[in-house]
Amino acid sequence: MTDRRGDLFSVECPTRHLLDRIGDKWTSMTVKLLAERYPDSARFSELQRAMPGVSHKMLSQTLQRLTADGLVTRRVEDSVPPAVHYALTALGRSLDEPLAILREWAETHMSEIERHRASAGR
């Protein structure tokens, strides 16, 4: 496979799918937790407890997608029951800073956005 840069404005561009994935709130929260609170690794249950409102199914899907994209590693300990640990890869760690900037922007401007929504009748 050759390295190529995507073109967001091309209908066939996989960049659109990647942006859908990394723009998801659960992805942003997962990356933040793995980067900051659990820099070595975290078990599924630790992540779920740290993410109020995420369902087991949604967290599982998020971790599967992040693993498939090479952003997260999954390690299974040979124990009963098996302990599964998740950690960011170097590629996943490189995503933390841009997502942190986006989270900061959202948290800073949420009140203003809510005022606009309210004035628009939403």
GIBEL-V702986 format. One record per backbone hydrogen bond with DSSP energy under -1.0 kcal/mol. CO is the residue of the C=O (numbers start at 1). NH is the residue of the N-H. E is the energy in kcal/mol with one decimal. If there is no record, write none. Layout:
co:nh:e
CO:NH:E
CO:NH:E
This chain:
co:nh:e
7:10:-2.6
10:13:-1.5
13:16:-1.2
14:18:-2.1
15:19:-2.8
16:20:-1.9
17:21:-2.0
18:22:-3.0
19:23:-1.7
21:24:-1.1
24:28:-2.2
25:29:-2.4
26:30:-2.4
27:31:-2.8
28:32:-2.2
29:33:-2.6
30:34:-2.6
31:35:-2.2
32:36:-2.8
33:38:-2.8
42:86:-2.9
43:47:-2.1
44:48:-2.6
45:49:-2.2
46:50:-1.6
48:51:-1.0
51:54:-2.0
55:59:-2.5
56:60:-2.4
57:61:-2.5
58:62:-2.6
59:63:-2.7
60:64:-2.3
61:65:-2.4
62:66:-2.5
63:67:-2.2
64:68:-2.6
65:69:-2.0
66:71:-2.6
66:72:-1.2
67:70:-1.4
71:89:-2.1
73:87:-1.6
75:85:-3.3
77:79:-1.7
83:77:-3.7
85:75:-2.9
86:42:-2.2
87:73:-3.2
89:93:-2.7
90:94:-1.7
95:99:-2.0
96:100:-2.5
97:101:-2.0
98:102:-1.9
99:103:-3.0
100:104:-2.6
101:105:-2.3
102:106:-2.5
103:107:-2.8
104:108:-2.4
105:109:-2.3
109:113:-2.4
110:114:-2.7
111:115:-2.1
112:116:-2.1
113:117:-2.5
114:118:-2.6
115:119:-2.3
116:120:-1.4
117:122:-2.8
118:121:-1.1
